[in-house]
Amino acid sequence: MCASFTPLGDALSQKLRAHAPLKKHLDTAYVIEAAESVFDEMFQDQKGAAVKPLFLKNRTLTVTCSSSIIAQEIRINQSTIVEKINLKIGKSEVDRIRYLA
């Protein structure tokens, strides 16, 4: 007799569909990771520039900044940053950025 096995990817997909809050947390974590990558790329040559994505709520990404100058850079480049984050995750999850300096 051969036991029937479900592929791991299929089993995880079924679990995520059954537990929407878990999927939402995973999606948010993926957005935060993508945002960290985009900010690292953008501010890699600026010493002391620290931008840390905090959370995503209602399609708004909230970040904390090391200075008001960095916050202004984010404000000026917001549409580009949002586009890069959405491109990195492969779907439109972020509409705007809220920054705390």
N, CA, C and O atoms as a DFTB+ gen file, in Angstrom:
404 C
 N C O
     1  1       0.822      -1.185       0.000
     2  2       0.000       0.000       0.000
     3  2       0.865       1.248       0.000
     4  3       1.884       1.325       0.686
     5  1       0.440       2.198      -0.770
     6  2       1.159       3.457      -0.865
     7  2       0.313       4.564      -0.221
     8  3      -0.846       4.766      -0.582
     9  1       0.900       5.254       0.712
    10  2       0.186       6.355       1.372
    11  2       0.133       7.551       0.439
    12  3       1.045       7.780      -0.354
    13  1      -0.924       8.293       0.544
    14  2      -1.087       9.479      -0.281
    15  2      -0.497      10.690       0.452
    16  3      -0.877      10.994       1.583
    17  1       0.411      11.354      -0.198
    18  2       1.060      12.519       0.395
    19  2       0.619      13.779      -0.327
    20  3       0.442      13.779      -1.545
    21  1       0.445      14.848       0.427
    22  2       0.138      16.160      -0.134
    23  2       1.442      16.940      -0.213
    24  3       2.164      17.027       0.781
    25  1       1.756      17.504      -1.363
    26  2       2.969      18.317      -1.452
    27  2       2.938      19.444      -0.418
    28  3       1.881      20.007      -0.132
    29  1       4.092      19.760       0.129
    30  2       4.197      20.759       1.184
    31  2       3.632      22.109       0.748
    32  3       2.911      22.753       1.509
    33  1       3.951      22.534      -0.457
    34  2       3.441      23.814      -0.968
    35  2       1.925      23.846      -0.995
    36  3       1.317      24.857      -0.644
    37  1       1.307      22.739      -1.412
    38  2      -0.161      22.661      -1.445
    39  2      -0.735      22.704      -0.033
    40  3      -1.741      23.368       0.216
    41  1      -0.093      21.996       0.881
    42  2      -0.571      21.979       2.270
    43  2      -0.493      23.368       2.891
    44  3      -1.418      23.790       3.585
    45  1       0.609      24.083       2.645
    46  2       0.742      25.443       3.175
    47  2      -0.285      26.379       2.559
    48  3      -0.872      27.199       3.264
    49  1      -0.509      26.272       1.271
    50  2      -1.513      27.117       0.600
    51  2      -2.897      26.882       1.190
    52  3      -3.645      27.832       1.419
    53  1      -3.241      25.614       1.438
    54  2      -4.538      25.303       2.027
    55  2      -4.657      25.897       3.427
    56  3      -5.701      26.442       3.785
    57  1      -3.598      25.796       4.214
    58  2      -3.599      26.345       5.573
    59  2      -3.768      27.866       5.536
    60  3      -4.540      28.428       6.313
    61  1      -3.045      28.524       4.635
    62  2      -3.123      29.982       4.550
    63  2      -4.506      30.444       4.111
    64  3      -5.006      31.458       4.599
    65  1      -5.127      29.708       3.193
    66  2      -6.489      30.066       2.765
    67  2      -7.469      29.901       3.916
    68  3      -8.421      30.672       4.037
    69  1      -7.245      28.913       4.750
    70  2      -8.139      28.638       5.872
    71  2      -7.932      29.623       7.027
    72  3      -8.839      29.828       7.835
    73  1      -6.762      30.223       7.108
    74  2      -6.429      31.133       8.212
    75  2      -5.987      32.482       7.649
    76  3      -4.791      32.757       7.551
    77  1      -6.950      33.317       7.281
    78  2      -6.675      34.617       6.667
    79  2      -5.764      35.508       7.515
    80  3      -4.884      36.158       6.952
    81  1      -5.934      35.573       8.856
    82  2      -5.027      36.430       9.642
    83  2      -3.561      36.019       9.513
    84  3      -2.674      36.873       9.483
    85  1      -3.311      34.722       9.437
    86  2      -1.939      34.255       9.271
    87  2      -1.374      34.722       7.937
    88  3      -0.230      35.172       7.874
    89  1      -2.157      34.623       6.880
    90  2      -1.719      35.085       5.561
    91  2      -1.430      36.581       5.577
    92  3      -0.449      37.039       4.991
    93  1      -2.291      37.339       6.254
    94  2      -2.097      38.790       6.333
    95  2      -0.777      39.118       7.034
    96  3      -0.055      40.014       6.599
    97  1      -0.456      38.404       8.110
    98  2       0.802      38.639       8.815
    99  2       2.004      38.288       7.942
   100  3       3.006      39.003       7.948
   101  1       1.908      37.203       7.200
   102  2       3.002      36.832       6.302
   103  2       3.186      37.857       5.194
   104  3       4.314      38.216       4.857
   105  1       2.075      38.333       4.622
   106  2       2.148      39.355       3.575
   107  2       2.783      40.629       4.115
   108  3       3.614      41.245       3.447
   109  1       2.393      41.022       5.323
   110  2       2.953      42.230       5.937
   111  2       4.448      42.072       6.184
   112  3       5.222      42.994       5.929
   113  1       4.852      40.920       6.672
   114  2       6.277      40.662       6.915
   115  2       7.065      40.743       5.611
   116  3       8.193      41.237       5.589
   117  1       6.471      40.259       4.533
   118  2       7.123      40.309       3.231
   119  2       7.275      41.754       2.754
   120  3       8.303      42.110       2.178
   121  1       6.264      42.585       2.989
   122  2       6.329      44.008       2.620
   123  2       7.428      44.701       3.425
   124  3       8.212      45.470       2.869
   125  1       7.488      44.435       4.720
   126  2       8.510      45.040       5.585
   127  2       9.908      44.651       5.101
   128  3      10.805      45.492       5.038
   129  1      10.084      43.397       4.767
   130  2      11.381      42.921       4.267
   131  2      11.751      43.608       2.951
   132  3      12.897      44.017       2.765
   133  1      10.795      43.735       2.051
   134  2      11.049      44.402       0.775
   135  2      11.375      45.878       0.995
   136  3      12.259      46.424       0.336
   137  1      10.668      46.521       1.914
   138  2      10.911      47.939       2.204
   139  2      12.310      48.137       2.778
   140  3      13.005      49.081       2.403
   141  1      12.727      47.258       3.682
   142  2      14.081      47.349       4.237
   143  2      15.120      47.271       3.134
   144  3      16.100      48.016       3.140
   145  1      14.908      46.378       2.198
   146  2      15.833      46.219       1.081
   147  2      15.889      47.485       0.220
   148  3      16.971      47.937      -0.154
   149  1      14.730      48.050      -0.088
   150  2      14.667      49.269      -0.912
   151  2      15.355      50.434      -0.194
   152  3      16.127      51.168      -0.810
   153  1      15.081      50.607       1.101
   154  2      15.712      51.697       1.846
   155  2      17.218      51.495       1.950
   156  3      17.972      52.464       1.859
   157  1      17.670      50.267       2.139
   158  2      19.112      49.990       2.175
   159  2      19.765      50.396       0.858
   160  3      20.838      50.999       0.853
   161  1      19.113      50.065      -0.264
   162  2      19.648      50.432      -1.582
   163  2      19.690      51.942      -1.751
   164  3      20.670      52.485      -2.261
   165  1      18.636      52.620      -1.326
   166  2      18.540      54.068      -1.537
   167  2      19.510      54.872      -0.678
   168  3      20.063      55.870      -1.139
   169  1      19.720      54.447       0.563
   170  2      20.496      55.247       1.502
   171  2      21.817      54.601       1.877
   172  3      22.391      54.942       2.912
   173  1      22.316      53.679       1.066
   174  2      23.542      52.962       1.391
   175  2      24.770      53.869       1.462
   176  3      25.703      53.583       2.213
   177  1      24.783      54.955       0.692
   178  2      25.960      55.818       0.671
   179  2      25.855      56.997       1.637
   180  3      26.754      57.838       1.675
   181  1      24.789      57.076       2.408
   182  2      24.633      58.156       3.377
   183  2      24.932      57.626       4.771
   184  3      24.167      56.840       5.329
   185  1      26.050      58.065       5.321
   186  2      26.466      57.609       6.651
   187  2      25.437      58.032       7.699
   188  3      24.974      59.173       7.701
   189  1      25.092      57.120       8.570
   190  2      24.184      57.421       9.662
   191  2      22.718      57.484       9.275
   192  3      21.863      57.774      10.112
   193  1      22.421      57.213       8.002
   194  2      21.025      57.241       7.565
   195  2      20.352      55.953       8.000
   196  3      20.718      54.860       7.566
   197  1      19.377      56.101       8.853
   198  2      18.670      54.912       9.324
   199  2      17.179      55.077       9.056
   200  3      16.540      56.014       9.533
   201  1      16.643      54.136       8.275
   202  2      15.213      54.091       8.013
   203  2      14.770      52.682       8.368
   204  3      15.311      51.701       7.860
   205  1      13.786      52.593       9.241
   206  2      13.307      51.281       9.664
   207  2      11.810      51.195       9.446
   208  3      11.045      51.922      10.080
   209  1      11.383      50.306       8.550
   210  2       9.946      50.079       8.381
   211  2       9.368      49.464       9.658
   212  3       9.929      48.511      10.201
   213  1       8.264      50.002      10.128
   214  2       7.667      49.536      11.372
   215  2       6.474      48.611      11.136
   216  3       6.440      47.490      11.642
   217  1       5.489      49.092      10.358
   218  2       4.296      48.289      10.121
   219  2       3.533      48.797       8.910
   220  3       3.762      49.908       8.431
   221  1       2.628      47.967       8.429
   222  2       1.772      48.292       7.295
   223  2       0.329      48.233       7.784
   224  3      -0.108      47.228       8.344
   225  1      -0.403      49.320       7.565
   226  2      -1.811      49.357       7.956
   227  2      -2.572      50.172       6.921
   228  3      -2.188      51.295       6.594
   229  1      -3.652      49.596       6.411
   230  2      -4.483      50.259       5.398
   231  2      -3.651      50.736       4.205
   232  3      -3.844      51.839       3.693
   233  1      -2.721      49.876       3.778
   234  2      -1.877      50.131       2.607
   235  2      -0.903      51.302       2.809
   236  3      -0.320      51.805       1.848
   237  1      -0.733      51.727       4.064
   238  2       0.219      52.784       4.402
   239  2       1.366      52.169       5.197
   240  3       1.151      51.555       6.242
   241  1       2.578      52.339       4.695
   242  2       3.770      51.830       5.363
   243  2       4.298      52.918       6.289
   244  3       4.607      54.022       5.840
   245  1       4.402      52.613       7.576
   246  2       4.951      53.560       8.540
   247  2       6.401      53.194       8.808
   248  3       6.733      52.043       9.093
   249  1       7.265      54.217       8.709
   250  2       8.695      54.014       8.925
   251  2       9.202      55.034       9.943
   252  3       8.600      56.090      10.139
   253  1      10.297      54.703      10.571
   254  2      10.970      55.654      11.447
   255  2      12.284      56.050      10.779
   256  3      12.946      55.229      10.143
   257  1      12.647      57.323      10.935
   258  2      13.835      57.869      10.274
   259  2      14.798      58.432      11.311
   260  3      14.385      58.893      12.375
   261  1      16.085      58.387      10.985
   262  2      17.104      58.885      11.896
   263  2      17.161      60.415      11.923
   264  3      17.703      60.998      12.863
   265  1      16.607      61.063      10.906
   266  2      16.646      62.525      10.867
   267  2      15.526      63.069       9.993
   268  3      14.918      62.349       9.201
   269  1      15.274      64.351      10.160
   270  2      14.249      64.998       9.338
   271  2      14.711      65.109       7.885
   272  3      13.881      65.175       6.977
   273  1      16.003      65.131       7.660
   274  2      16.530      65.186       6.290
   275  2      16.170      63.904       5.542
   276  3      15.770      63.946       4.379
   277  1      16.317      62.771       6.218
   278  2      15.960      61.480       5.614
   279  2      14.452      61.434       5.376
   280  3      14.000      60.960       4.334
   281  1      13.674      61.926       6.340
   282  2      12.215      61.966       6.170
   283  2      11.839      62.782       4.946
   284  3      10.931      62.408       4.204
   285  1      12.531      63.894       4.730
   286  2      12.256      64.728       3.555
   287  2      12.632      63.993       2.268
   288  3      11.916      64.086       1.271
   289  1      13.736      63.274       2.285
   290  2      14.122      62.470       1.114
   291  2      13.042      61.442       0.785
   292  3      12.716      61.218      -0.380
   293  1      12.496      60.827       1.823
   294  2      11.424      59.850       1.616
   295  2      10.194      60.541       1.045
   296  3       9.560      60.017       0.128
   297  1       9.849      61.710       1.574
   298  2       8.679      62.444       1.083
   299  2       8.854      62.807      -0.395
   300  3       7.930      62.642      -1.191
   301  1      10.017      63.291      -0.750
   302  2      10.288      63.698      -2.135
   303  2      10.232      62.498      -3.079
   304  3       9.736      62.609      -4.200
   305  1      10.741      61.358      -2.625
   306  2      10.841      60.159      -3.471
   307  2       9.767      59.120      -3.164
   308  3       9.916      57.958      -3.541
   309  1       8.697      59.509      -2.493
   310  2       7.696      58.556      -2.038
   311  2       7.143      57.682      -3.168
   312  3       7.064      56.462      -3.021
   313  1       6.764      58.288      -4.283
   314  2       6.161      57.494      -5.368
   315  2       7.152      56.472      -5.920
   316  3       6.766      55.350      -6.246
   317  1       8.413      56.848      -6.027
   318  2       9.439      55.923      -6.507
   319  2       9.657      54.791      -5.507
   320  3       9.783      53.631      -5.899
   321  1       9.702      55.121      -4.233
   322  2       9.906      54.116      -3.192
   323  2       8.744      53.129      -3.177
   324  3       8.947      51.915      -3.135
   325  1       7.523      53.664      -3.212
   326  2       6.330      52.802      -3.218
   327  2       6.361      51.874      -4.429
   328  3       6.077      50.682      -4.314
   329  1       6.706      52.423      -5.578
   330  2       6.772      51.616      -6.800
   331  2       7.806      50.502      -6.675
   332  3       7.547      49.367      -7.074
   333  1       8.991      50.824      -6.116
   334  2      10.042      49.818      -5.957
   335  2       9.626      48.716      -4.987
   336  3       9.899      47.540      -5.224
   337  1       8.968      49.097      -3.896
   338  2       8.517      48.093      -2.919
   339  2       7.496      47.164      -3.566
   340  3       7.606      45.942      -3.460
   341  1       6.504      47.745      -4.235
   342  2       5.470      46.938      -4.879
   343  2       6.051      46.049      -5.974
   344  3       5.618      44.910      -6.147
   345  1       7.026      46.565      -6.708
   346  2       7.683      45.776      -7.742
   347  2       8.433      44.594      -7.121
   348  3       8.404      43.479      -7.643
   349  1       9.095      44.858      -6.008
   350  2       9.873      43.813      -5.330
   351  2       8.981      42.689      -4.806
   352  3       9.379      41.525      -4.831
   353  1       7.771      43.027      -4.328
   354  2       6.887      41.986      -3.795
   355  2       5.962      41.409      -4.860
   356  3       5.296      40.399      -4.631
   357  1       5.923      42.047      -6.013
   358  2       5.160      41.496      -7.133
   359  2       3.677      41.806      -7.133
   360  3       2.919      41.219      -7.906
   361  1       3.254      42.723      -6.273
   362  2       1.853      43.155      -6.270
   363  2       1.747      44.491      -5.553
   364  3       2.666      44.904      -4.847
   365  1       0.633      45.152      -5.739
   366  2       0.432      46.474      -5.158
   367  2      -0.142      46.356      -3.754
   368  3      -1.344      46.156      -3.581
   369  1       0.723      46.481      -2.754
   370  2       0.315      46.396      -1.352
   371  2       0.472      47.722      -0.622
   372  3      -0.192      47.955       0.388
   373  1       1.346      48.597      -1.126
   374  2       1.646      49.863      -0.466
   375  2       1.200      51.007      -1.371
   376  3       1.530      51.043      -2.557
   377  1       0.440      51.948      -0.790
   378  2       0.007      53.132      -1.530
   379  2       0.771      54.385      -1.123
   380  3       0.997      55.279      -1.939
   381  1       1.165      54.440       0.138
   382  2       1.878      55.624       0.606
   383  2       2.763      55.280       1.784
   384  3       2.679      54.192       2.354
   385  1       3.627      56.245       2.145
   386  2       4.550      56.067       3.256
   387  2       4.321      57.162       4.284
   388  3       4.233      58.344       3.950
   389  1       4.227      56.756       5.509
   390  2       4.118      57.688       6.634
   391  2       5.420      57.581       7.385
   392  3       5.847      56.477       7.720
   393  1       6.062      58.697       7.657
   394  2       7.372      58.653       8.278
   395  2       7.378      59.402       9.597
   396  3       6.734      60.440       9.746
   397  1       8.117      58.855      10.547
   398  2       8.309      59.454      11.854
   399  2       9.787      59.813      11.958
   400  3      10.650      58.947      11.811
   401  1      10.077      61.075      12.208
   402  2      11.476      61.501      12.300
   403  2      11.863      61.714      13.746
   404  3      13.004      62.075      14.033
